[in-house]
Amino acid sequence: MALLILPAPARGTYFVDKAAATLVCDGPVCVTQANRSRLPELAPSGKEALRVLHDALGDKAPNSAREDTELRALGHPRELTGNVVLIDFGDPLIAHAAGAELTRLLVAQGLAPNCAPRTPWEDGGQVDIPAQSIAASWALGNRQFEPLQVPDTYAYSQGAWANAKAAWEKLTALPPVEQRSRIAQTHAAALSCKDELAALTGETSP
């Protein structure tokens, strides 16, 4: 009997077109050669997002934004780092965003990046969207909580968004110094794939 043996890791399964994967940059914002047509629109939003992130996180803020090119197996967590905003064009929220909406999404990714991938065939990062929405609303100085996507009508989703709104009200009732501390804790929690919403509400430490 013959057994078909397949390579286990993603690096053994996929092969990279090195020319297409070469990075093309406008200052601190980079995309692959394959997506260079997106750079003119992405660069202004990326630079503005980095400015907002610096105001929010100080020296802990990312200093660049680039397309996520890391190979990983389907469903495996993303490899996050605090010094770069990873841009996943497979994320339905980012795929067709532009202008202020794109800036907002990049701020959210910089403050509370989703550990679980959010591509249409994985859909793992939806749970992070409420916390990302709170963090982005805070960093952009919004007076009200603004969700990154329209909440659907499912009971579980409605409950999650109600919890997020309550967390927003709890956060914004704190003194400014404590608010900034909670955002920093949320950032650290996200990078460690821990509960961002709990960090925002002070229920747990990152």
Residue frames relative to the residue before (quaternion, step in Angstrom):
aa qw qx qy qz dx dy dz
M 1.0000 0.0000 0.0000 0.0000 0.00 0.00 0.00
A 0.2477 -0.7682 0.5754 0.1318 3.55 -0.92 0.91
L 0.2202 -0.7755 0.5808 0.1132 3.55 -0.99 0.86
L 0.3572 -0.7084 0.5672 0.2209 3.54 -0.98 0.87
I 0.1148 -0.8060 0.5798 0.0333 3.57 -0.62 1.11
L 0.1035 -0.7944 0.5981 0.0215 3.55 -0.74 1.12
P 0.5332 -0.6184 0.4580 0.3515 3.60 -1.03 0.66
A 0.4476 -0.7270 0.4595 0.2448 3.58 -0.89 0.92
P 0.7509 0.3978 -0.2573 0.4601 3.61 0.67 -0.96
A 0.6428 -0.5416 0.3768 0.3892 3.55 -1.22 0.57
R 0.6355 0.5533 -0.3369 0.4201 3.59 1.00 -0.80
G 0.6877 0.4633 -0.2854 0.4806 3.57 1.17 -0.51
T 0.6664 0.5093 -0.2853 0.4639 3.55 1.27 -0.32
Y 0.7832 0.2778 -0.1280 0.5413 3.57 0.98 -0.87
F 0.2095 -0.7589 0.6045 0.1211 3.51 -1.19 0.63
V 0.3351 -0.7733 0.5146 0.1577 3.54 -0.86 1.02
D 0.3427 -0.6718 0.6176 0.2233 3.52 -1.07 0.86
K 0.3288 -0.8033 0.4593 0.1890 3.57 -0.12 1.30
A 0.6284 0.5325 -0.3437 0.4511 3.58 1.05 -0.69
A 0.6880 0.4759 -0.2810 0.4704 3.59 0.91 -0.92
A 0.7054 0.4742 -0.2597 0.4583 3.59 1.11 -0.68
T 0.4350 0.6941 -0.4661 0.3342 3.60 1.25 -0.09
L 0.4045 -0.7358 0.4904 0.2335 3.58 -0.87 0.92
V 0.1361 -0.7390 0.6569 0.0613 3.51 -1.16 0.86
C 0.1045 -0.8547 0.5085 -0.0060 3.58 -0.62 1.10
D 0.1355 -0.6941 0.6944 0.1331 3.48 -1.38 0.45
G 0.7868 -0.1598 0.0606 0.5930 3.57 0.02 1.29
P 0.8299 -0.2097 0.1547 0.4933 3.61 -0.82 -0.98
V 0.6359 0.5205 -0.3211 0.4707 3.60 1.28 0.03
C 0.0007 0.8319 -0.5502 0.0718 3.56 -0.63 1.17
V 0.0515 -0.7485 0.6596 0.0450 3.52 -1.24 0.65
T 0.5908 -0.5521 0.4316 0.3999 3.55 -1.26 0.15
Q 0.6690 -0.4827 0.3836 0.4151 3.54 -1.29 0.39
A 0.6301 0.5579 -0.3321 0.4259 3.58 1.03 -0.79
N 0.7767 0.2947 -0.1563 0.5343 3.60 1.12 -0.61
R 0.2660 0.8096 -0.4964 0.1654 3.58 1.17 0.41
S 0.5725 0.5945 -0.3891 0.4092 3.63 1.13 -0.45
R 0.6470 0.5225 -0.3161 0.4567 3.59 1.20 -0.39
L 0.5210 0.6950 -0.3962 0.2976 3.58 1.19 -0.44
P 0.6441 0.5330 -0.3623 0.4121 3.68 0.80 -0.79
E 0.7002 0.4331 -0.2711 0.4986 3.59 1.02 -0.71
L 0.6741 0.5219 -0.2921 0.4335 3.56 1.03 -0.81
A 0.6254 0.6077 -0.3460 0.3462 3.58 0.90 -0.93
P 0.6839 0.4681 -0.3277 0.4536 3.68 0.72 -0.85
S 0.6568 0.5003 -0.3109 0.4707 3.58 0.98 -0.84
G 0.6488 0.5273 -0.3139 0.4500 3.56 0.99 -0.83
K 0.6716 0.4919 -0.2987 0.4667 3.59 0.91 -0.88
E 0.6520 0.4961 -0.3184 0.4768 3.59 0.99 -0.79
A 0.6328 0.5274 -0.3321 0.4594 3.60 0.99 -0.80
L 0.6499 0.5144 -0.3192 0.4596 3.60 0.96 -0.83
R 0.6235 0.5277 -0.3392 0.4666 3.60 1.06 -0.71
V 0.6620 0.4989 -0.3010 0.4714 3.59 0.93 -0.93
L 0.6543 0.5212 -0.3086 0.4528 3.57 0.98 -0.85
H 0.6287 0.5232 -0.3348 0.4678 3.58 1.05 -0.72
D 0.6362 0.5180 -0.3246 0.4707 3.57 1.02 -0.79
A 0.7103 0.4752 -0.2579 0.4508 3.57 1.01 -0.84
L 0.8255 0.2687 -0.0860 0.4888 3.57 0.90 -0.98
G 0.3687 -0.7429 0.4872 0.2734 3.59 1.21 -0.19
D 0.8385 -0.1751 0.1215 0.5014 3.59 -0.92 -0.86
K 0.5862 0.5527 -0.3754 0.4582 3.60 1.28 0.02
A 0.5097 0.6837 -0.4021 0.3333 3.57 1.29 -0.14
P 0.5636 -0.5652 0.4683 0.3788 3.59 -1.19 0.48
N 0.2651 -0.7758 0.5512 0.1551 3.58 -1.12 0.65
S 0.7712 0.1905 -0.1520 0.5882 3.58 1.28 0.15
A 0.1908 -0.7384 0.6318 0.1387 3.52 -1.35 0.29
R 0.1179 0.8096 -0.5659 0.1021 3.57 -0.79 0.95
E 0.6236 -0.5343 0.4239 0.3820 3.50 -1.27 0.45
D 0.4382 -0.6881 0.5193 0.2546 3.55 -1.00 0.90
T 0.0149 -0.8286 0.5578 -0.0456 3.58 -0.49 1.21
E 0.4100 0.7330 -0.4641 0.2813 3.61 1.25 0.10
L 0.3775 -0.7068 0.5521 0.2305 3.56 -0.94 0.93
R 0.1311 0.7730 -0.6135 0.0944 3.57 -0.98 0.86
A 0.5502 -0.5984 0.4654 0.3501 3.53 -1.22 0.48
L 0.6565 -0.5230 0.3709 0.3974 3.58 -1.20 0.56
G 0.8277 0.2052 -0.1758 0.4919 3.56 -0.80 1.04
H 0.5321 0.6216 -0.4220 0.3905 3.59 1.21 -0.17
P 0.5780 -0.6099 0.4088 0.3562 3.62 -1.07 0.63
R 0.5321 -0.6073 0.4863 0.3342 3.52 -1.23 0.51
E 0.4000 -0.6794 0.5535 0.2686 3.57 -1.18 0.56
L 0.1225 -0.8395 0.5292 0.0141 3.55 -0.23 1.32
T 0.0430 -0.7722 0.6335 0.0227 3.52 -1.22 0.60
G 0.5143 -0.6945 0.4180 0.2800 3.55 -1.01 0.77
N 0.6982 0.5061 -0.2885 0.4160 3.61 1.13 -0.41
V 0.7644 0.2715 -0.1870 0.5540 3.60 1.23 0.11
V 0.3406 -0.6823 0.6053 0.2282 3.55 -1.15 0.72
L 0.2370 -0.7842 0.5596 0.1248 3.56 -0.58 1.15
I 0.1833 -0.7886 0.5836 0.0631 3.55 -0.83 1.07
D 0.0909 -0.8009 0.5919 0.0033 3.55 -0.54 1.23
F 0.2651 -0.7917 0.5310 0.1447 3.58 -0.34 1.22
G 0.5730 0.5654 -0.3835 0.4527 3.59 1.30 -0.04
D 0.5261 0.6104 -0.4080 0.4291 3.58 1.30 -0.20
P 0.4480 -0.7217 0.4496 0.2764 3.64 -0.56 1.08
L 0.6203 0.5441 -0.3586 0.4366 3.60 1.08 -0.59
I 0.7328 0.4231 -0.2254 0.4829 3.57 1.00 -0.84
A 0.5413 0.6930 -0.3848 0.2804 3.56 1.06 -0.81
H 0.8251 0.1705 -0.0638 0.5348 3.60 0.84 -0.92
A 0.4276 0.7117 -0.4629 0.3104 3.60 1.21 0.29
A 0.0173 -0.7855 0.6186 -0.0048 3.55 -1.20 0.58
G 0.8286 0.2727 -0.1694 0.4587 3.54 -1.33 0.30
A 0.8474 -0.1034 0.0995 0.5113 3.55 -1.02 -0.89
E 0.6139 0.5483 -0.3505 0.4468 3.59 1.05 -0.69
L 0.6574 0.4981 -0.3061 0.4754 3.58 0.97 -0.84
T 0.6179 0.5359 -0.3399 0.4642 3.59 0.98 -0.81
R 0.6546 0.5273 -0.3050 0.4476 3.56 0.90 -0.94
L 0.6704 0.4972 -0.2930 0.4664 3.58 0.93 -0.89
L 0.6588 0.4952 -0.3125 0.4724 3.58 1.02 -0.73
V 0.5966 0.5303 -0.3554 0.4863 3.59 1.11 -0.63
A 0.6455 0.5205 -0.3143 0.4622 3.58 0.95 -0.88
Q 0.6660 0.4965 -0.2981 0.4703 3.58 0.96 -0.85
G 0.6649 0.5089 -0.3055 0.4535 3.56 1.04 -0.70
L 0.7134 0.4466 -0.2523 0.4774 3.57 1.06 -0.75
A 0.8166 0.0211 0.0481 0.5748 3.58 0.89 -0.93
P 0.0580 -0.8424 0.5350 0.0271 3.60 0.54 1.12
N 0.4395 -0.6950 0.5006 0.2706 3.56 -0.98 0.83
C 0.4050 -0.7191 0.5223 0.2147 3.53 -0.83 1.08
A 0.7063 0.3999 -0.2422 0.5316 3.58 0.97 -0.85
P 0.4826 -0.6820 0.4570 0.3053 3.63 -0.84 0.90
R 0.2781 -0.7877 0.5404 0.1013 3.54 -1.15 0.71
T 0.2890 0.7593 -0.5320 0.2385 3.60 1.04 0.69
P 0.6599 -0.5256 0.3435 0.4127 3.63 -1.15 0.42
W 0.7159 0.4326 -0.2615 0.4816 3.60 1.10 -0.60
E 0.7109 0.3928 -0.2687 0.5178 3.62 1.27 0.04
D 0.0426 -0.8714 0.4882 0.0230 3.59 0.99 -0.86
G 0.3896 0.7717 -0.4391 0.2447 3.58 1.14 0.56
G 0.7050 0.5179 -0.2673 0.4041 3.58 1.13 -0.53
Q 0.3637 0.7582 -0.4820 0.2460 3.60 1.25 0.16
V 0.6184 0.5785 -0.3437 0.4059 3.58 1.06 -0.73
D 0.6597 0.5268 -0.3039 0.4416 3.59 1.18 -0.51
I 0.5231 0.6962 -0.4011 0.2842 3.59 1.16 -0.50
P 0.6393 0.5156 -0.3655 0.4380 3.69 0.85 -0.70
A 0.6786 0.4712 -0.3027 0.4752 3.61 0.87 -0.88
Q 0.6192 0.5300 -0.3389 0.4700 3.59 1.03 -0.74
S 0.6392 0.5387 -0.3199 0.4460 3.57 1.03 -0.83
I 0.6398 0.5139 -0.3189 0.4741 3.57 1.01 -0.83
A 0.6819 0.5029 -0.2959 0.4410 3.57 0.81 -1.02
A 0.6777 0.4826 -0.2971 0.4686 3.58 0.92 -0.88
S 0.6282 0.5328 -0.3374 0.4558 3.60 0.98 -0.81
W 0.6565 0.5079 -0.3070 0.4656 3.58 0.99 -0.87
A 0.7032 0.4868 -0.2804 0.4359 3.59 0.76 -1.05
L 0.7158 0.4341 -0.2484 0.4873 3.57 1.07 -0.71
G 0.5081 -0.7050 0.3887 0.3063 3.57 1.28 0.19
N 0.2900 0.7738 -0.5156 0.2264 3.58 1.11 0.59
R 0.4494 -0.6843 0.5038 0.2755 3.57 -1.02 0.74
Q 0.7707 0.2219 -0.1234 0.5844 3.56 1.19 -0.58
F 0.5902 -0.5634 0.4559 0.3555 3.52 -1.30 0.46
E 0.0593 -0.8094 0.5843 -0.0027 3.59 -0.74 1.08
P 0.3374 -0.7608 0.5196 0.1931 3.62 -0.40 1.21
L 0.4963 -0.6608 0.4819 0.2912 3.56 -1.12 0.69
Q 0.7741 0.0957 -0.0973 0.6182 3.55 1.26 -0.26
V 0.5822 -0.5666 0.4380 0.3849 3.57 -1.22 0.40
P 0.4265 -0.7071 0.4939 0.2725 3.62 -0.66 1.02
D 0.3832 -0.7153 0.5252 0.2562 3.58 -0.95 0.81
T 0.6342 -0.5960 0.3702 0.3247 3.55 -1.32 0.15
Y 0.4357 0.6947 -0.4738 0.3210 3.61 1.21 0.02
A 0.5915 -0.6127 0.3951 0.3444 3.56 -1.02 0.84
Y 0.6498 0.5170 -0.3299 0.4490 3.60 0.92 -0.87
S 0.6657 0.5011 -0.2993 0.4649 3.57 0.94 -0.90
Q 0.6433 0.5230 -0.3231 0.4565 3.57 0.93 -0.85
G 0.6442 0.5204 -0.3116 0.4659 3.57 1.06 -0.78
A 0.6440 0.5277 -0.3141 0.4562 3.56 1.00 -0.87
W 0.6905 0.4669 -0.2833 0.4743 3.58 0.94 -0.85
A 0.6008 0.5354 -0.3602 0.4719 3.59 1.12 -0.58
N 0.6369 0.5120 -0.3187 0.4803 3.59 1.04 -0.78
A 0.6445 0.5227 -0.3214 0.4562 3.58 1.03 -0.80
K 0.6484 0.5070 -0.3275 0.4640 3.59 0.95 -0.80
A 0.6408 0.5127 -0.3211 0.4727 3.58 1.03 -0.78
A 0.6406 0.5175 -0.3185 0.4695 3.58 1.05 -0.79
W 0.6147 0.5426 -0.3358 0.4637 3.59 1.07 -0.75
E 0.6780 0.4888 -0.2937 0.4638 3.58 0.87 -0.94
K 0.6388 0.5180 -0.3189 0.4711 3.56 1.08 -0.76
L 0.6531 0.5202 -0.3066 0.4571 3.57 0.97 -0.87
T 0.7470 0.4352 -0.2368 0.4432 3.56 0.72 -1.08
A 0.5854 0.5588 -0.3779 0.4496 3.60 1.25 -0.14
L 0.5777 0.6019 -0.3676 0.4109 3.58 1.26 -0.30
P 0.6058 -0.5122 0.4371 0.4237 3.61 -1.23 0.27
P 0.6585 -0.5538 0.3361 0.3831 3.63 -1.05 0.68
V 0.6442 0.5234 -0.3349 0.4461 3.60 0.94 -0.81
E 0.6724 0.4810 -0.2949 0.4791 3.58 0.98 -0.84
Q 0.5923 0.5556 -0.3660 0.4545 3.60 1.06 -0.65
R 0.6690 0.4981 -0.2955 0.4659 3.57 0.88 -0.96
S 0.6307 0.5295 -0.3301 0.4614 3.58 1.03 -0.75
R 0.6553 0.5066 -0.3148 0.4634 3.59 0.97 -0.83
I 0.6317 0.5197 -0.3357 0.4672 3.60 1.01 -0.74
A 0.6394 0.5144 -0.3209 0.4729 3.60 1.00 -0.80
Q 0.6443 0.5116 -0.3118 0.4752 3.59 1.03 -0.79
T 0.6346 0.5307 -0.3181 0.4631 3.56 1.05 -0.78
H 0.6273 0.5376 -0.3188 0.4645 3.56 1.02 -0.85
A 0.6758 0.4843 -0.2872 0.4757 3.58 0.90 -0.93
A 0.6417 0.5289 -0.3236 0.4515 3.58 0.98 -0.82
A 0.6563 0.5168 -0.3106 0.4536 3.58 0.94 -0.89
L 0.6626 0.5093 -0.3086 0.4543 3.59 0.93 -0.86
S 0.7078 0.4115 -0.2407 0.5213 3.58 1.22 -0.53
C 0.4504 -0.7086 0.4264 0.3365 3.59 1.32 0.20
K 0.4347 0.6659 -0.4830 0.3665 3.58 1.00 0.87
D 0.7163 -0.4745 0.3243 0.3956 3.56 -1.37 0.14
E 0.2887 -0.7932 0.5139 0.1527 3.57 -0.30 1.26
L 0.6516 0.5322 -0.3278 0.4298 3.58 0.96 -0.86
A 0.6324 0.5203 -0.3292 0.4701 3.58 1.05 -0.74
A 0.6359 0.5100 -0.3281 0.4773 3.59 1.07 -0.71
L 0.6357 0.5353 -0.3313 0.4468 3.59 1.00 -0.75
T 0.7496 0.3932 -0.2183 0.4856 3.58 0.97 -0.82
G 0.5028 -0.6773 0.4096 0.3475 3.58 1.29 -0.05
E 0.4160 0.7321 -0.4517 0.2951 3.59 1.25 0.31
T 0.7950 0.0573 -0.0250 0.6034 3.55 1.21 -0.44
S 0.4269 -0.6687 0.5362 0.2883 3.56 -1.25 0.34
P 0.5607 -0.6175 0.4235 0.3534 3.63 -1.06 0.67
